[in-house]
Amino acid sequence: MNKHHGQCVSLNGLQVEVLKCQICGSS
């Protein structure tokens, strides 16, 4: 499984950033 740094992905309808494990937009 290749994960991108800071890649935003939608899981179960929730947008989260890979590796960071945080909700997208909480920067």
C-alpha positions in Angstrom: 0.0 0.0 0.0 1.7 3.2 -1.2 0.8 6.2 1.0 1.3 9.8 -0.1 2.6 12.4 2.3 -0.2 14.8 3.2 -2.5 13.0 0.7 -6.2 13.8 1.6 -8.4 10.7 1.3 -12.1 10.2 2.1 -12.8 7.4 4.5 -16.4 6.5 5.3 -17.3 10.0 4.0 -14.7 11.7 6.3 -11.7 13.4 4.8 -8.5 12.5 6.5 -4.8 13.0 5.8 -2.7 9.9 5.4 0.2 9.6 7.8 -1.0 12.6 9.7 -4.2 10.9 10.8 -6.0 14.3 11.1 -9.2 15.7 9.6 -8.5 17.7 6.4 -8.8 21.4 7.0 -7.5 21.3 10.6 -4.2 22.8 9.4 
